[in-house]
Amino acid sequence: MVTFAKMPELRLNLLTREWVIIQTERAKKPEEFRQRREKRYVPEVVESCPFCPGNENKTPPEIMRLPADGKWRVRVTPNKFAALLAEGERVRINEGLKHLVSGIGKHEVIIESAKHNVGLAQLGVEEIMDVLNVYKLRFTEVFKDPRVEHAIIFKNHGLASGTTIQHPHSQLIGTPVTPLQVRNRMDEAMRYFDNTGDCLVCAILRDEIKDGKRIILDTKHFVTFIPYAALSAFHTWIFPKRHAASFAFITDEEIEDLAYNLKMTLSKLYFGLDDPDFNYVVRSNGPFRFRSEYLHWYISIVPRLIQTAGFELGSGMYMNASIPEEVAAFMRGVKVS
């Protein structure tokens, strides 16, 4: 790999088609991103928390729970402050330069644990498997609604991520349109396939395994790594080794392996950086419309270690004050207790 000593590098992220300035001459050491937060006692159950056991009446009527009877481990409810309404007709209106679609869709909350004071980093692999199985069930179910064009599963952890409730939870939003970012990435994947006859994610996966410098975990079914052109410090991808267009096609064996990768990665962030705020997104197409050779689902984890500023907003380019190869080496070295 060609590098330029003591000179910034512009690396192209092939999945997003975004250029990233890797600030090699000003890069921080990975350990410098540690948050150094004051530890505060948080009880297992908080009386005022709407997601804690005993407060089930503080959320809209639940969609499902796991297990179905008795004490629950995972619950799914409609979001009380939904971005989109579940009831109504999908209507598109075009009036000259004004284009409108009615705000119909799905917005669900997946409560990941009955315990208020844990995150996925503290849960066991089997508990994370429960969460992932619920993701799969709800993701598949939401796409059965003909009004839903696209669905996103995401998690916000910590104030900088945009969350307002500490209790561990994820969200699923089904939208009546396909977002531009998603369409652009689909177009790039299709263009790469047309040019090469290969899936872009599969190609990146093979290249990263061969290179090895940015790998964090390499298990039977998944590879977790820092992208060559990571958009920000500790930006992490989890790629499935088996080609599949949709997360809905994940198998039971793959769910167990994914739970391990997610557990270990978030635990390494927790112990290595002192529980940073982060977002993660399951980037996937729907199970019914896309069974393609060029689309490949994956998970993106973005720790919120710095704020984007005017340059990023004005140019669409990112500045990364870390070196991906050094971050991966740091993550491999973090011991998880």
Short mmCIF file of the C-alpha atoms (twelve columns), coordinates in Angstrom:
data_MODEL
# 
_entry.id   MODEL 
# 
loop_
_atom_site.group_PDB 
_atom_site.id 
_atom_site.type_symbol 
_atom_site.label_atom_id 
_atom_site.label_alt_id 
_atom_site.label_comp_id 
_atom_site.label_asym_id 
_atom_site.label_seq_id 
_atom_site.Cartn_x 
_atom_site.Cartn_y 
_atom_site.Cartn_z 
_atom_site.pdbx_PDB_model_num 
ATOM 1   C CA . MET A 1   0.000   0.000   0.000   1 
ATOM 2   C CA . VAL A 2   1.383   3.399   -1.013  1 
ATOM 3   C CA . THR A 3   1.633   5.952   1.815   1 
ATOM 4   C CA . PHE A 4   2.980   9.504   1.992   1 
ATOM 5   C CA . ALA A 5   5.160   10.161  5.019   1 
ATOM 6   C CA . LYS A 6   4.065   13.135  7.141   1 
ATOM 7   C CA . MET A 7   1.548   14.237  4.532   1 
ATOM 8   C CA . PRO A 8   -2.263  14.100  4.670   1 
ATOM 9   C CA . GLU A 9   -3.879  11.421  2.525   1 
ATOM 10  C CA . LEU A 10  -7.164  11.671  0.665   1 
ATOM 11  C CA . ARG A 11  -8.703  8.201   0.665   1 
ATOM 12  C CA . LEU A 12  -11.825 7.318   -1.305  1 
ATOM 13  C CA . ASN A 13  -14.512 5.327   0.478   1 
ATOM 14  C CA . LEU A 14  -15.780 3.169   -2.378  1 
ATOM 15  C CA . LEU A 15  -19.094 2.271   -0.718  1 
ATOM 16  C CA . THR A 16  -20.110 5.875   -0.067  1 
ATOM 17  C CA . ARG A 17  -18.061 7.539   -2.859  1 
ATOM 18  C CA . GLU A 18  -16.893 10.091  -0.285  1 
ATOM 19  C CA . TRP A 19  -13.336 11.388  -0.034  1 
ATOM 20  C CA . VAL A 20  -11.794 11.372  3.441   1 
ATOM 21  C CA . ILE A 21  -8.825  13.455  4.541   1 
ATOM 22  C CA . ILE A 22  -6.707  11.231  6.786   1 
ATOM 23  C CA . GLN A 23  -4.756  13.755  8.844   1 
ATOM 24  C CA . THR A 24  -1.627  11.640  9.170   1 
ATOM 25  C CA . GLU A 25  0.614   14.490  10.328  1 
ATOM 26  C CA . ARG A 26  -1.856  15.600  13.024  1 
ATOM 27  C CA . ALA A 27  -3.420  12.261  13.858  1 
ATOM 28  C CA . LYS A 28  -4.197  11.486  17.488  1 
ATOM 29  C CA . LYS A 29  -3.077  8.270   19.051  1 
ATOM 30  C CA . PRO A 30  -6.092  5.947   19.455  1 
ATOM 31  C CA . GLU A 31  -5.929  6.105   23.260  1 
ATOM 32  C CA . GLU A 32  -6.254  9.910   23.111  1 
ATOM 33  C CA . PHE A 33  -9.904  9.472   22.104  1 
ATOM 34  C CA . ARG A 34  -10.751 8.027   25.533  1 
ATOM 35  C CA . GLN A 35  -13.667 9.928   27.064  1 
ATOM 36  C CA . ARG A 36  -12.495 10.028  30.736  1 
ATOM 37  C CA . ARG A 37  -16.006 10.128  32.128  1 
ATOM 38  C CA . GLU A 38  -17.081 10.258  35.739  1 
ATOM 39  C CA . LYS A 39  -18.726 6.999   36.751  1 
ATOM 40  C CA . ARG A 40  -22.129 7.367   38.386  1 
ATOM 41  C CA . TYR A 41  -24.243 4.731   40.024  1 
ATOM 42  C CA . VAL A 42  -27.305 3.800   37.975  1 
ATOM 43  C CA . PRO A 43  -29.854 1.337   39.411  1 
ATOM 44  C CA . GLU A 44  -31.142 -1.685  37.510  1 
ATOM 45  C CA . VAL A 45  -34.697 -0.298  37.549  1 
ATOM 46  C CA . VAL A 46  -35.565 3.413   37.395  1 
ATOM 47  C CA . GLU A 47  -39.072 4.302   38.524  1 
ATOM 48  C CA . SER A 48  -39.493 7.157   36.048  1 
ATOM 49  C CA . CYS A 49  -38.164 5.243   33.009  1 
ATOM 50  C CA . PRO A 50  -40.940 4.200   30.587  1 
ATOM 51  C CA . PHE A 51  -38.870 1.230   29.369  1 
ATOM 52  C CA . CYS A 52  -38.256 -0.362  32.777  1 
ATOM 53  C CA . PRO A 53  -40.298 -3.389  33.983  1 
ATOM 54  C CA . GLY A 54  -43.429 -2.302  35.823  1 
ATOM 55  C CA . ASN A 55  -43.865 0.743   33.566  1 
ATOM 56  C CA . GLU A 56  -45.256 -1.069  30.549  1 
ATOM 57  C CA . ASN A 57  -48.351 1.151   30.721  1 
ATOM 58  C CA . LYS A 58  -46.163 4.192   29.983  1 
ATOM 59  C CA . THR A 59  -45.515 3.030   26.408  1 
ATOM 60  C CA . PRO A 60  -48.030 2.483   23.589  1 
ATOM 61  C CA . PRO A 61  -49.480 -1.058  23.484  1 
ATOM 62  C CA . GLU A 62  -46.622 -3.411  22.729  1 
ATOM 63  C CA . ILE A 63  -46.176 -5.077  19.348  1 
ATOM 64  C CA . MET A 64  -44.358 -8.118  20.710  1 
ATOM 65  C CA . ARG A 65  -42.195 -9.356  23.565  1 
ATOM 66  C CA . LEU A 66  -39.639 -12.088 24.044  1 
ATOM 67  C CA . PRO A 67  -40.569 -14.472 25.553  1 
ATOM 68  C CA . ALA A 68  -44.271 -14.096 24.843  1 
ATOM 69  C CA . ASP A 69  -45.255 -14.922 28.449  1 
ATOM 70  C CA . GLY A 70  -43.775 -14.156 31.840  1 
ATOM 71  C CA . LYS A 71  -40.827 -11.849 32.458  1 
ATOM 72  C CA . TRP A 72  -39.730 -10.237 29.218  1 
ATOM 73  C CA . ARG A 73  -36.162 -9.926  27.933  1 
ATOM 74  C CA . VAL A 74  -36.945 -7.825  24.830  1 
ATOM 75  C CA . ARG A 75  -40.023 -5.705  24.088  1 
ATOM 76  C CA . VAL A 76  -41.146 -3.892  20.942  1 
ATOM 77  C CA . THR A 77  -43.558 -0.962  21.065  1 
ATOM 78  C CA . PRO A 78  -44.576 1.809   18.680  1 
ATOM 79  C CA . ASN A 79  -42.552 4.943   19.292  1 
ATOM 80  C CA . LYS A 80  -44.653 7.266   21.458  1 
ATOM 81  C CA . PHE A 81  -43.245 10.235  19.531  1 
ATOM 82  C CA . ALA A 82  -43.225 8.606   16.104  1 
ATOM 83  C CA . ALA A 83  -41.600 10.390  13.182  1 
ATOM 84  C CA . LEU A 84  -44.158 8.764   10.850  1 
ATOM 85  C CA . LEU A 85  -47.758 7.700   11.439  1 
ATOM 86  C CA . ALA A 86  -48.766 4.057   11.124  1 
ATOM 87  C CA . GLU A 87  -52.348 4.805   10.083  1 
ATOM 88  C CA . GLY A 88  -53.282 6.418   6.823   1 
ATOM 89  C CA . GLU A 89  -52.794 6.233   3.082   1 
ATOM 90  C CA . ARG A 90  -49.534 6.785   1.234   1 
ATOM 91  C CA . VAL A 91  -50.201 9.714   -1.095  1 
ATOM 92  C CA . ARG A 92  -47.745 11.465  -3.431  1 
ATOM 93  C CA . ILE A 93  -48.462 15.013  -4.577  1 
ATOM 94  C CA . ASN A 94  -46.432 16.888  -7.191  1 
ATOM 95  C CA . GLU A 95  -47.346 20.536  -7.718  1 
ATOM 96  C CA . GLY A 96  -44.773 22.213  -9.925  1 
ATOM 97  C CA . LEU A 97  -41.519 22.308  -7.946  1 
ATOM 98  C CA . LYS A 98  -43.230 21.177  -4.757  1 
ATOM 99  C CA . HIS A 99  -43.147 17.414  -4.133  1 
ATOM 100 C CA . LEU A 100 -44.826 15.807  -1.144  1 
ATOM 101 C CA . VAL A 101 -45.481 12.336  0.216   1 
ATOM 102 C CA . SER A 102 -47.797 11.801  3.185   1 
ATOM 103 C CA . GLY A 103 -45.914 10.999  6.401   1 
ATOM 104 C CA . ILE A 104 -46.994 7.374   6.629   1 
ATOM 105 C CA . GLY A 105 -44.729 4.578   7.792   1 
ATOM 106 C CA . LYS A 106 -43.530 2.641   10.808  1 
ATOM 107 C CA . HIS A 107 -41.573 3.784   13.851  1 
ATOM 108 C CA . GLU A 108 -40.867 1.154   16.493  1 
ATOM 109 C CA . VAL A 109 -38.742 0.963   19.625  1 
ATOM 110 C CA . ILE A 110 -36.895 -2.277  20.431  1 
ATOM 111 C CA . ILE A 111 -36.202 -2.345  24.192  1 
ATOM 112 C CA . GLU A 112 -33.100 -4.517  24.369  1 
ATOM 113 C CA . SER A 113 -33.113 -5.496  28.041  1 
ATOM 114 C CA . ALA A 114 -35.241 -5.276  31.152  1 
ATOM 115 C CA . LYS A 115 -32.208 -3.780  32.951  1 
ATOM 116 C CA . HIS A 116 -31.862 -0.010  32.818  1 
ATOM 117 C CA . ASN A 117 -28.154 0.121   33.645  1 
ATOM 118 C CA . VAL A 118 -26.650 -2.076  30.931  1 
ATOM 119 C CA . GLY A 119 -25.713 -1.649  27.296  1 
ATOM 120 C CA . LEU A 120 -25.063 -4.221  24.612  1 
ATOM 121 C CA . ALA A 121 -21.429 -4.249  25.738  1 
ATOM 122 C CA . GLN A 122 -22.546 -5.657  29.104  1 
ATOM 123 C CA . LEU A 123 -25.058 -8.158  27.756  1 
ATOM 124 C CA . GLY A 124 -24.123 -11.759 27.020  1 
ATOM 125 C CA . VAL A 125 -23.991 -13.199 23.514  1 
ATOM 126 C CA . GLU A 126 -27.281 -15.074 24.023  1 
ATOM 127 C CA . GLU A 127 -29.001 -11.853 25.139  1 
ATOM 128 C CA . ILE A 128 -27.713 -10.020 22.065  1 
ATOM 129 C CA . MET A 129 -28.951 -12.940 19.949  1 
ATOM 130 C CA . ASP A 130 -32.434 -12.249 21.359  1 
ATOM 131 C CA . VAL A 131 -32.146 -8.628  20.206  1 
ATOM 132 C CA . LEU A 132 -30.931 -9.614  16.740  1 
ATOM 133 C CA . ASN A 133 -33.713 -12.182 16.343  1 
ATOM 134 C CA . VAL A 134 -36.248 -9.482  17.176  1 
ATOM 135 C CA . TYR A 135 -34.546 -7.159  14.667  1 
ATOM 136 C CA . LYS A 136 -35.002 -9.812  11.987  1 
ATOM 137 C CA . LEU A 137 -38.655 -10.468 12.867  1 
ATOM 138 C CA . ARG A 138 -39.646 -6.806  12.923  1 
ATOM 139 C CA . PHE A 139 -37.558 -5.887  9.850   1 
ATOM 140 C CA . THR A 140 -39.249 -8.610  7.816   1 
ATOM 141 C CA . GLU A 141 -42.701 -7.748  9.130   1 
ATOM 142 C CA . VAL A 142 -42.427 -4.017  8.419   1 
ATOM 143 C CA . PHE A 143 -41.627 -4.702  4.760   1 
ATOM 144 C CA . LYS A 144 -44.922 -6.574  4.390   1 
ATOM 145 C CA . ASP A 145 -46.623 -3.172  4.530   1 
ATOM 146 C CA . PRO A 146 -46.909 -2.055  0.866   1 
ATOM 147 C CA . ARG A 147 -46.641 1.581   1.968   1 
ATOM 148 C CA . VAL A 148 -43.069 1.015   3.217   1 
ATOM 149 C CA . GLU A 149 -40.312 1.483   0.627   1 
ATOM 150 C CA . HIS A 150 -37.300 1.280   2.939   1 
ATOM 151 C CA . ALA A 151 -36.572 0.390   6.576   1 
ATOM 152 C CA . ILE A 152 -33.654 1.258   8.830   1 
ATOM 153 C CA . ILE A 153 -32.667 -0.382  12.125  1 
ATOM 154 C CA . PHE A 154 -30.454 1.872   14.208  1 
ATOM 155 C CA . LYS A 155 -29.193 2.401   17.745  1 
ATOM 156 C CA . ASN A 156 -28.312 5.685   19.452  1 
ATOM 157 C CA . HIS A 157 -26.144 5.353   22.566  1 
ATOM 158 C CA . GLY A 158 -25.295 8.406   24.655  1 
ATOM 159 C CA . LEU A 159 -26.264 12.070  24.465  1 
ATOM 160 C CA . ALA A 160 -23.968 12.889  21.527  1 
ATOM 161 C CA . SER A 161 -25.701 10.163  19.480  1 
ATOM 162 C CA . GLY A 162 -29.085 11.855  19.783  1 
ATOM 163 C CA . THR A 163 -30.716 9.570   22.337  1 
ATOM 164 C CA . THR A 164 -32.931 10.963  25.099  1 
ATOM 165 C CA . ILE A 165 -33.536 7.788   27.145  1 
ATOM 166 C CA . GLN A 166 -30.665 5.916   28.788  1 
ATOM 167 C CA . HIS A 167 -32.438 2.545   28.941  1 
ATOM 168 C CA . PRO A 168 -30.882 0.311   26.240  1 
ATOM 169 C CA . HIS A 169 -32.995 0.381   23.100  1 
ATOM 170 C CA . SER A 170 -32.853 0.485   19.312  1 
ATOM 171 C CA . GLN A 171 -35.308 1.826   16.760  1 
ATOM 172 C CA . LEU A 172 -36.760 0.744   13.433  1 
ATOM 173 C CA . ILE A 173 -38.212 3.247   10.976  1 
ATOM 174 C CA . GLY A 174 -39.985 2.221   7.783   1 
ATOM 175 C CA . THR A 175 -40.263 5.101   5.312   1 
ATOM 176 C CA . PRO A 176 -42.633 5.598   2.349   1 
ATOM 177 C CA . VAL A 177 -39.706 6.609   0.113   1 
ATOM 178 C CA . THR A 178 -36.175 5.297   -0.451  1 
ATOM 179 C CA . PRO A 179 -33.682 7.885   0.904   1 
ATOM 180 C CA . LEU A 180 -31.278 9.468   -1.579  1 
ATOM 181 C CA . GLN A 181 -28.217 8.181   0.296   1 
ATOM 182 C CA . VAL A 182 -29.511 4.620   0.005   1 
ATOM 183 C CA . ARG A 183 -30.319 4.999   -3.691  1 
ATOM 184 C CA . ASN A 184 -26.891 6.482   -4.410  1 
ATOM 185 C CA . ARG A 185 -25.157 3.554   -2.710  1 
ATOM 186 C CA . MET A 186 -27.321 1.094   -4.617  1 
ATOM 187 C CA . ASP A 187 -26.367 2.847   -7.866  1 
ATOM 188 C CA . GLU A 188 -22.660 2.647   -7.023  1 
ATOM 189 C CA . ALA A 189 -22.969 -1.055  -6.154  1 
ATOM 190 C CA . MET A 190 -24.781 -1.711  -9.437  1 
ATOM 191 C CA . ARG A 191 -22.194 0.266   -11.405 1 
ATOM 192 C CA . TYR A 192 -19.338 -1.700  -9.825  1 
ATOM 193 C CA . PHE A 193 -21.116 -4.968  -10.618 1 
ATOM 194 C CA . ASP A 194 -21.710 -3.917  -14.220 1 
ATOM 195 C CA . ASN A 195 -18.019 -3.060  -14.611 1 
ATOM 196 C CA . THR A 196 -16.549 -6.091  -12.845 1 
ATOM 197 C CA . GLY A 197 -19.235 -8.764  -12.450 1 
ATOM 198 C CA . ASP A 198 -18.492 -8.691  -8.705  1 
ATOM 199 C CA . CYS A 199 -20.216 -7.427  -5.560  1 
ATOM 200 C CA . LEU A 200 -18.415 -4.350  -4.191  1 
ATOM 201 C CA . VAL A 201 -18.826 -5.423  -0.548  1 
ATOM 202 C CA . CYS A 202 -17.500 -8.912  -1.359  1 
ATOM 203 C CA . ALA A 203 -14.521 -7.319  -3.130  1 
ATOM 204 C CA . ILE A 204 -13.770 -5.024  -0.181  1 
ATOM 205 C CA . LEU A 205 -14.096 -7.979  2.186   1 
ATOM 206 C CA . ARG A 206 -11.556 -10.063 0.265   1 
ATOM 207 C CA . ASP A 207 -9.162  -7.129  0.040   1 
ATOM 208 C CA . GLU A 208 -9.383  -6.360  3.774   1 
ATOM 209 C CA . ILE A 209 -8.820  -10.007 4.731   1 
ATOM 210 C CA . LYS A 210 -5.810  -10.184 2.403   1 
ATOM 211 C CA . ASP A 211 -4.365  -6.917  3.744   1 
ATOM 212 C CA . GLY A 212 -5.151  -7.741  7.380   1 
ATOM 213 C CA . LYS A 213 -3.987  -4.400  8.802   1 
ATOM 214 C CA . ARG A 214 -7.455  -3.059  9.607   1 
ATOM 215 C CA . ILE A 215 -9.105  -6.295  10.802  1 
ATOM 216 C CA . ILE A 216 -10.443 -6.380  14.374  1 
ATOM 217 C CA . LEU A 217 -12.278 -9.729  14.320  1 
ATOM 218 C CA . ASP A 218 -12.377 -12.477 11.699  1 
ATOM 219 C CA . THR A 219 -14.866 -15.205 12.616  1 
ATOM 220 C CA . LYS A 220 -16.670 -17.948 10.717  1 
ATOM 221 C CA . HIS A 221 -19.412 -15.768 9.263   1 
ATOM 222 C CA . PHE A 222 -18.335 -12.125 9.793   1 
ATOM 223 C CA . VAL A 223 -15.379 -9.779  9.560   1 
ATOM 224 C CA . THR A 224 -15.212 -6.661  11.739  1 
ATOM 225 C CA . PHE A 225 -12.749 -4.005  10.597  1 
ATOM 226 C CA . ILE A 226 -11.891 -0.313  10.327  1 
ATOM 227 C CA . PRO A 227 -12.486 0.817   6.726   1 
ATOM 228 C CA . TYR A 228 -9.483  1.924   4.662   1 
ATOM 229 C CA . ALA A 229 -11.206 5.304   4.219   1 
ATOM 230 C CA . ALA A 230 -12.977 5.451   7.584   1 
ATOM 231 C CA . LEU A 231 -15.128 8.589   7.658   1 
ATOM 232 C CA . SER A 232 -14.249 9.304   11.299  1 
ATOM 233 C CA . ALA A 233 -12.203 7.969   14.182  1 
ATOM 234 C CA . PHE A 234 -13.083 4.364   15.116  1 
ATOM 235 C CA . HIS A 235 -15.693 4.128   12.341  1 
ATOM 236 C CA . THR A 236 -16.220 0.355   12.098  1 
ATOM 237 C CA . TRP A 237 -17.876 -2.030  9.651   1 
ATOM 238 C CA . ILE A 238 -19.173 -5.553  10.300  1 
ATOM 239 C CA . PHE A 239 -19.460 -7.420  6.980   1 
ATOM 240 C CA . PRO A 240 -21.169 -10.823 6.549   1 
ATOM 241 C CA . LYS A 241 -18.970 -13.236 4.593   1 
ATOM 242 C CA . ARG A 242 -21.955 -14.838 2.863   1 
ATOM 243 C CA . HIS A 243 -23.337 -12.662 0.094   1 
ATOM 244 C CA . ALA A 244 -26.911 -11.595 0.905   1 
ATOM 245 C CA . ALA A 245 -28.807 -8.492  -0.143  1 
ATOM 246 C CA . SER A 246 -30.942 -8.308  2.992   1 
ATOM 247 C CA . PHE A 247 -30.439 -8.686  6.731   1 
ATOM 248 C CA . ALA A 248 -33.718 -10.608 6.656   1 
ATOM 249 C CA . PHE A 249 -31.865 -13.575 5.098   1 
ATOM 250 C CA . ILE A 250 -29.529 -14.040 8.089   1 
ATOM 251 C CA . THR A 251 -29.453 -17.609 9.477   1 
ATOM 252 C CA . ASP A 252 -29.557 -18.726 13.120  1 
ATOM 253 C CA . GLU A 253 -25.880 -19.678 13.022  1 
ATOM 254 C CA . GLU A 254 -24.990 -16.301 11.557  1 
ATOM 255 C CA . ILE A 255 -27.036 -14.516 14.240  1 
ATOM 256 C CA . GLU A 256 -24.941 -16.190 16.938  1 
ATOM 257 C CA . ASP A 257 -21.718 -15.180 15.196  1 
ATOM 258 C CA . LEU A 258 -22.961 -11.628 14.622  1 
ATOM 259 C CA . ALA A 259 -23.929 -11.352 18.299  1 
ATOM 260 C CA . TYR A 260 -20.348 -12.278 19.215  1 
ATOM 261 C CA . ASN A 261 -18.878 -9.696  16.805  1 
ATOM 262 C CA . LEU A 262 -21.227 -6.981  18.055  1 
ATOM 263 C CA . LYS A 263 -20.583 -7.877  21.704  1 
ATOM 264 C CA . MET A 264 -16.792 -7.881  21.295  1 
ATOM 265 C CA . THR A 265 -16.653 -4.691  19.208  1 
ATOM 266 C CA . LEU A 266 -18.858 -2.664  21.552  1 
ATOM 267 C CA . SER A 267 -17.016 -4.086  24.564  1 
ATOM 268 C CA . LYS A 268 -13.676 -3.037  23.077  1 
ATOM 269 C CA . LEU A 269 -15.068 0.470   22.600  1 
ATOM 270 C CA . TYR A 270 -16.455 0.401   26.151  1 
ATOM 271 C CA . PHE A 271 -13.184 -0.654  27.791  1 
ATOM 272 C CA . GLY A 272 -10.804 1.007   25.328  1 
ATOM 273 C CA . LEU A 273 -12.484 4.421   25.133  1 
ATOM 274 C CA . ASP A 274 -14.484 4.465   28.396  1 
ATOM 275 C CA . ASP A 275 -17.970 3.919   26.965  1 
ATOM 276 C CA . PRO A 276 -18.139 6.479   24.128  1 
ATOM 277 C CA . ASP A 277 -21.395 7.654   22.621  1 
ATOM 278 C CA . PHE A 278 -22.081 5.930   19.300  1 
ATOM 279 C CA . ASN A 279 -24.607 5.154   16.598  1 
ATOM 280 C CA . TYR A 280 -24.916 1.985   14.620  1 
ATOM 281 C CA . VAL A 281 -27.034 1.225   11.582  1 
ATOM 282 C CA . VAL A 282 -28.022 -2.021  9.882   1 
ATOM 283 C CA . ARG A 283 -27.577 -1.055  6.245   1 
ATOM 284 C CA . SER A 284 -29.831 -3.407  4.343   1 
ATOM 285 C CA . ASN A 285 -32.386 -3.669  1.603   1 
ATOM 286 C CA . GLY A 286 -35.764 -5.256  2.030   1 
ATOM 287 C CA . PRO A 287 -36.327 -9.014  1.847   1 
ATOM 288 C CA . PHE A 288 -39.003 -9.040  -0.837  1 
ATOM 289 C CA . ARG A 289 -37.831 -6.593  -3.492  1 
ATOM 290 C CA . PHE A 290 -34.087 -7.221  -3.645  1 
ATOM 291 C CA . ARG A 291 -32.417 -10.595 -4.181  1 
ATOM 292 C CA . SER A 292 -29.529 -9.258  -6.194  1 
ATOM 293 C CA . GLU A 293 -25.944 -10.134 -6.996  1 
ATOM 294 C CA . TYR A 294 -24.700 -6.609  -6.293  1 
ATOM 295 C CA . LEU A 295 -26.417 -5.630  -2.997  1 
ATOM 296 C CA . HIS A 296 -24.867 -6.808  0.283   1 
ATOM 297 C CA . TRP A 297 -26.067 -5.838  3.780   1 
ATOM 298 C CA . TYR A 298 -23.725 -4.863  6.634   1 
ATOM 299 C CA . ILE A 299 -23.547 -2.973  9.955   1 
ATOM 300 C CA . SER A 300 -21.857 0.406   10.392  1 
ATOM 301 C CA . ILE A 301 -20.769 1.603   13.858  1 
ATOM 302 C CA . VAL A 302 -19.869 5.290   14.295  1 
ATOM 303 C CA . PRO A 303 -18.513 6.426   17.693  1 
ATOM 304 C CA . ARG A 304 -19.312 10.097  18.347  1 
ATOM 305 C CA . LEU A 305 -15.809 11.227  19.296  1 
ATOM 306 C CA . ILE A 306 -15.683 14.524  17.400  1 
ATOM 307 C CA . GLN A 307 -18.228 16.904  15.901  1 
ATOM 308 C CA . THR A 308 -18.538 17.588  12.202  1 
ATOM 309 C CA . ALA A 309 -17.831 21.219  11.373  1 
ATOM 310 C CA . GLY A 310 -18.228 23.704  8.543   1 
ATOM 311 C CA . PHE A 311 -15.813 22.007  6.136   1 
ATOM 312 C CA . GLU A 312 -17.682 18.697  6.301   1 
ATOM 313 C CA . LEU A 313 -21.049 20.409  5.910   1 
ATOM 314 C CA . GLY A 314 -19.845 22.601  3.061   1 
ATOM 315 C CA . SER A 315 -17.859 20.037  1.080   1 
ATOM 316 C CA . GLY A 316 -19.373 16.632  1.847   1 
ATOM 317 C CA . MET A 317 -15.817 15.479  2.631   1 
ATOM 318 C CA . TYR A 318 -14.750 14.162  6.017   1 
ATOM 319 C CA . MET A 319 -11.643 14.819  8.102   1 
ATOM 320 C CA . ASN A 320 -10.422 11.850  10.115  1 
ATOM 321 C CA . ALA A 321 -7.939  12.705  12.876  1 
ATOM 322 C CA . SER A 322 -6.995  9.046   13.292  1 
ATOM 323 C CA . ILE A 323 -5.133  6.533   11.153  1 
ATOM 324 C CA . PRO A 324 -7.346  3.483   10.433  1 
ATOM 325 C CA . GLU A 325 -4.486  0.985   10.666  1 
ATOM 326 C CA . GLU A 326 -3.460  2.308   14.101  1 
ATOM 327 C CA . VAL A 327 -7.067  2.279   15.342  1 
ATOM 328 C CA . ALA A 328 -7.501  -1.353  14.262  1 
ATOM 329 C CA . ALA A 329 -4.293  -2.355  16.061  1 
ATOM 330 C CA . PHE A 330 -5.506  -0.560  19.188  1 
ATOM 331 C CA . MET A 331 -8.898  -2.297  19.038  1 
ATOM 332 C CA . ARG A 332 -7.280  -5.713  18.619  1 
ATOM 333 C CA . GLY A 333 -5.235  -5.033  21.742  1 
ATOM 334 C CA . VAL A 334 -8.131  -3.994  24.004  1 
ATOM 335 C CA . LYS A 335 -8.822  -6.696  26.570  1 
ATOM 336 C CA . VAL A 336 -12.480 -7.417  27.263  1 
ATOM 337 C CA . SER A 337 -13.265 -8.557  30.793  1 
# 
